[in-house]
Amino acid sequence: MKRLATLIFIPFLLSACGSDDEQGNSVSLSMGDMENGVAELTVTITDENQEPVTEGDISITPVMYMDSGMVHSTPMANQNGQLNQNGQHTATAYFLMASMNGYWEVEVEFAGKTHTFDIEVDMMMSDRKVLKGASSDLISHMGNDVARSYYLFNLGREVSDSQNQFTVFVAARETLMAYQAITDGATLNADTQYEYPLGTVVVEMCSIDCDNQTNWKTAIENSEAAGEYTASDLNLAGDETDSIDVRLTIGGERKTSDGSETGYNASFTFASSNMPMGMM
């Protein structure tokens, strides 16, 4: 699926340096262009002869160290995997906040060792939206039970003579360090007191007269990318006048801005300028 950047482009970032492990392997990290808070992280591993290392499991974990002392990760796709024939593995990070209230590091685990890389995350307040669970959908946070957070990310519009659609990525928090893409039949916080079977997931979108129930379009999940949902026939203009509401219903329960039945849906706009984002 082609993704169109809608808000901002951040130049390609490359880690300042790599690191070596006991086997003589060199480990480096590169970060792709940031689009709406989303960026690809690619790890490359070569041996002492600068040849690609093509075997071995790898894990990529971004970690945010906030000035307040809180530490958290962020939703990911393809976080764990194996090296390809080029000695690389690429994951997608859906960042929750910019670096302005702390700093981000990426931890790469390979061959029993953790390699750490500093990255800079520059994003906008509108790059991700948050919906909340109701009283039946709670998690533990700093010793208290709180409503679960669901994060929605703008993956872009496609507006042309043949396409008129919008795509989002949806993930939920399990802990500050663990997030899961939302898909039919998944279970959040499995085997804990906060276990939450998702059942049927329904993502709907609307851009015009959203009080009229017939204007909501049911989004289809990407069969090759858990948590990615696309709705079509949205009557989008492709400019800053577009506004798209996204409604998330899980197991018959709608997630809203405050978890209540009267709360708001997620809403995406395409203004030409936004303030940097620093709050979760």
C-alpha positions as CSV (number, residue, x, y, z in Angstrom):
1,M,0.0,0.0,0.0
2,K,1.3,3.4,-0.9
3,R,1.5,5.8,2.0
4,L,1.4,9.6,1.4
5,A,3.1,11.9,3.9
6,T,0.7,14.5,5.1
7,L,2.3,16.7,7.7
8,I,6.0,16.8,7.9
9,F,9.2,15.3,6.5
10,I,12.3,14.7,8.8
11,P,15.7,14.2,7.1
12,F,17.1,10.7,7.1
13,L,19.0,10.0,10.4
14,L,22.0,7.7,10.7
15,S,23.4,6.6,14.0
16,A,26.6,8.4,14.9
17,C,28.5,5.2,15.3
18,G,28.1,1.4,15.5
19,S,29.4,-1.0,18.1
20,D,31.2,-4.3,18.2
21,D,30.5,-7.5,20.1
22,E,32.7,-10.3,21.3
23,Q,32.4,-12.2,18.0
24,G,33.9,-9.2,16.1
25,N,30.6,-8.3,14.6
26,S,29.9,-4.6,13.9
27,V,26.3,-3.4,14.7
28,S,24.9,-0.2,13.3
29,L,21.5,1.5,13.3
30,S,19.8,3.8,10.8
31,M,16.5,5.6,11.1
32,G,14.4,6.4,8.1
33,D,12.3,9.5,7.4
34,M,9.8,10.4,10.1
35,E,6.2,10.7,8.8
36,N,3.5,11.5,11.3
37,G,5.4,10.0,14.3
38,V,6.3,6.8,12.4
39,A,9.8,5.8,11.3
40,E,11.6,2.6,10.2
41,L,14.6,1.5,12.2
42,T,17.1,-0.7,10.4
43,V,19.9,-2.7,12.1
44,T,22.9,-3.8,10.0
45,I,25.3,-6.4,11.3
46,T,28.6,-7.3,9.6
47,D,31.4,-9.6,10.6
48,E,35.1,-8.8,11.1
49,N,35.6,-9.0,7.3
50,Q,32.7,-6.5,6.7
51,E,30.5,-9.3,5.3
52,P,26.8,-9.5,6.3
53,V,25.9,-11.7,9.2
54,T,22.9,-13.5,7.9
55,E,21.9,-15.8,10.8
56,G,20.6,-14.9,14.3
57,D,17.6,-13.6,16.1
58,I,17.4,-9.8,16.7
59,S,15.2,-7.5,18.7
60,I,14.8,-3.7,18.4
61,T,13.4,-1.7,21.3
62,P,13.1,2.1,21.5
63,V,13.2,3.4,25.1
64,M,12.2,6.9,26.2
65,Y,13.9,8.3,29.3
66,M,11.7,11.2,30.4
67,D,12.9,14.1,32.5
68,S,10.2,13.2,35.1
69,G,12.0,9.9,35.7
70,M,9.4,7.8,33.8
71,V,10.8,5.2,31.3
72,H,8.6,3.7,28.5
73,S,8.8,2.1,25.1
74,T,6.5,2.6,22.1
75,P,4.3,0.5,19.8
76,M,6.3,-1.4,17.2
77,A,5.8,-3.6,14.1
78,N,8.4,-6.4,13.4
79,Q,10.2,-5.7,16.6
80,N,11.6,-9.2,16.7
81,G,12.9,-11.1,13.7
82,Q,15.9,-12.6,11.9
83,L,18.6,-11.1,9.8
84,N,18.1,-11.1,6.0
85,Q,20.8,-11.9,3.4
86,N,22.1,-8.4,3.7
87,G,22.6,-8.7,7.4
88,Q,19.7,-6.4,8.2
89,H,16.4,-6.3,10.0
90,T,13.9,-3.5,9.8
91,A,11.2,-2.6,12.3
92,T,8.7,0.2,12.3
93,A,8.4,2.4,15.4
94,Y,5.2,4.3,16.2
95,F,6.5,7.0,18.6
96,L,4.4,8.3,21.4
97,M,6.3,11.6,21.9
98,A,9.1,13.8,20.8
99,S,12.5,14.0,22.5
100,M,11.8,17.4,24.0
101,N,10.8,16.0,27.4
102,G,13.7,13.6,27.7
103,Y,15.7,11.4,25.3
104,W,15.2,8.3,23.2
105,E,17.6,5.3,22.9
106,V,17.2,2.2,20.8
107,E,18.3,-1.1,22.3
108,V,19.4,-3.8,19.8
109,E,19.6,-7.3,21.2
110,F,21.7,-9.7,19.2
111,A,23.8,-12.8,20.1
112,G,23.3,-12.3,23.8
113,K,24.4,-8.7,23.8
114,T,22.6,-5.3,23.9
115,H,23.8,-2.5,21.8
116,T,22.4,1.0,22.5
117,F,22.0,3.9,20.0
118,D,20.9,7.5,20.6
119,I,18.1,8.8,18.3
120,E,16.3,12.1,18.0
121,V,12.5,11.9,17.6
122,D,10.9,15.1,16.1
123,M,7.1,14.9,15.8
124,M,3.9,16.9,16.1
125,M,1.0,16.9,18.6
126,S,-1.4,15.6,15.9
127,D,0.7,12.6,14.9
128,R,-1.0,10.2,17.2
129,K,-4.4,10.1,19.0
130,V,-5.4,8.4,22.2
131,L,-8.6,6.6,23.1
132,K,-9.4,5.0,26.5
133,G,-11.0,1.8,27.7
134,A,-14.0,1.8,30.1
135,S,-14.0,0.5,33.6
136,S,-13.9,-3.1,32.4
137,D,-10.7,-2.4,30.4
138,L,-7.9,-1.5,32.9
139,I,-4.1,-1.9,33.2
140,S,-1.7,-1.2,36.0
141,H,0.2,2.1,36.0
142,M,2.6,3.1,38.8
143,G,0.7,1.0,41.3
144,N,-2.8,2.1,40.3
145,D,-5.4,0.7,38.0
146,V,-6.0,3.0,35.1
147,A,-8.0,3.0,31.9
148,R,-6.1,1.3,29.1
149,S,-4.7,3.6,26.3
150,Y,-5.3,2.9,22.6
151,Y,-3.0,4.7,20.2
152,L,-4.0,5.6,16.7
153,F,-1.4,6.8,14.1
154,N,-1.9,8.6,10.8
155,L,-0.5,6.4,8.0
156,G,-1.6,8.8,5.3
157,R,-4.3,9.6,2.8
158,E,-4.6,8.4,-0.8
159,V,-6.6,10.9,-2.8
160,S,-6.7,10.5,-6.6
161,D,-9.2,9.7,-9.4
162,S,-9.2,6.0,-8.4
163,Q,-8.6,6.2,-4.6
164,N,-10.1,8.1,-1.7
165,Q,-8.9,6.5,1.5
166,F,-7.2,6.9,4.8
167,T,-5.1,4.4,6.8
168,V,-4.4,4.2,10.6
169,F,-2.3,2.0,12.8
170,V,-3.9,1.0,16.1
171,A,-2.1,-0.4,19.1
172,A,-2.8,-0.7,22.9
173,R,-0.7,-0.4,25.9
174,E,-0.2,-3.5,28.1
175,T,2.6,-2.0,30.2
176,L,4.9,1.0,29.9
177,M,7.3,-1.3,28.0
178,A,4.9,-3.5,26.1
179,Y,2.3,-2.6,23.4
180,Q,0.3,-4.7,21.0
181,A,-1.3,-4.1,17.6
182,I,-5.1,-4.4,17.7
183,T,-6.5,-7.2,15.6
184,D,-9.4,-9.6,15.8
185,G,-9.1,-12.4,18.4
186,A,-5.9,-11.0,20.1
187,T,-5.7,-11.0,23.9
188,L,-4.1,-8.1,25.8
189,N,-2.1,-8.7,29.0
190,A,-2.6,-12.5,28.6
191,D,-2.2,-14.6,31.7
192,T,-2.4,-11.6,34.1
193,Q,-5.2,-10.1,36.2
194,Y,-5.5,-7.5,33.4
195,E,-6.2,-10.0,30.7
196,Y,-8.5,-8.6,28.0
197,P,-9.7,-10.6,25.1
198,L,-10.4,-8.3,22.2
199,G,-13.0,-10.4,20.3
200,T,-14.2,-8.6,17.2
201,V,-12.4,-5.3,16.3
202,V,-14.3,-2.8,14.3
203,V,-12.6,0.4,13.0
204,E,-14.8,2.9,11.2
205,M,-14.1,6.3,9.6
206,C,-16.1,9.3,8.6
207,S,-15.3,12.6,7.1
208,I,-18.6,14.4,6.4
209,D,-21.8,14.6,8.6
210,C,-20.6,12.0,11.1
211,D,-23.8,12.3,13.2
212,N,-25.4,10.5,10.3
213,Q,-24.8,6.8,10.9
214,T,-24.8,5.9,7.2
215,N,-21.7,8.1,6.6
216,W,-19.4,5.8,8.5
217,K,-17.2,3.5,6.5
218,T,-15.9,0.2,7.9
219,A,-12.1,0.0,7.6
220,I,-10.4,-3.2,6.4
221,E,-7.3,-4.5,8.2
222,N,-4.2,-5.1,6.2
223,S,-3.8,-8.9,6.1
224,E,0.0,-8.5,6.0
225,A,0.3,-5.9,8.8
226,A,-1.6,-6.3,12.0
227,G,-3.1,-3.1,13.3
228,E,-3.2,-1.3,10.0
229,Y,-6.8,-0.3,8.9
230,T,-7.9,1.4,5.7
231,A,-11.3,2.9,4.9
232,S,-12.3,4.0,1.4
233,D,-14.8,6.3,-0.2
234,L,-14.3,9.0,2.4
235,N,-15.0,12.1,0.3
236,L,-11.6,13.5,1.0
237,A,-10.3,16.6,-0.8
238,G,-6.6,15.9,-0.1
239,D,-5.9,19.3,1.4
240,E,-6.0,21.0,4.8
241,T,-9.8,21.0,4.8
242,D,-10.0,17.3,5.4
243,S,-11.1,16.0,8.9
244,I,-11.5,12.3,9.6
245,D,-13.1,10.8,12.6
246,V,-12.0,7.3,13.5
247,R,-14.3,5.1,15.7
248,L,-12.8,2.1,17.5
249,T,-15.1,-0.6,18.8
250,I,-13.7,-3.7,20.5
251,G,-15.9,-6.6,21.6
252,G,-19.0,-4.4,21.2
253,E,-17.5,-1.7,23.5
254,R,-16.6,1.7,21.9
255,K,-13.3,3.2,23.0
256,T,-13.5,7.0,23.4
257,S,-11.4,10.0,24.5
258,D,-12.2,9.4,28.2
259,G,-13.6,5.8,28.1
260,S,-17.2,7.0,28.6
261,E,-20.1,6.4,26.3
262,T,-20.3,10.1,25.7
263,G,-16.6,10.6,24.9
264,Y,-15.2,11.6,21.6
265,N,-13.8,9.5,18.7
266,A,-10.2,10.0,17.5
267,S,-10.1,12.9,15.0
268,F,-7.4,13.5,12.4
269,T,-6.9,16.9,10.7
270,F,-4.4,18.1,8.2
271,A,-3.5,21.6,9.3
272,S,-0.3,23.1,7.8
273,S,1.3,23.7,11.2
274,N,1.1,22.1,14.6
275,M,2.9,22.4,18.0
276,P,5.6,19.9,18.9
277,M,4.3,17.0,21.0
278,G,5.7,16.3,24.4
279,M,2.9,14.8,26.5
280,M,1.7,11.2,26.6
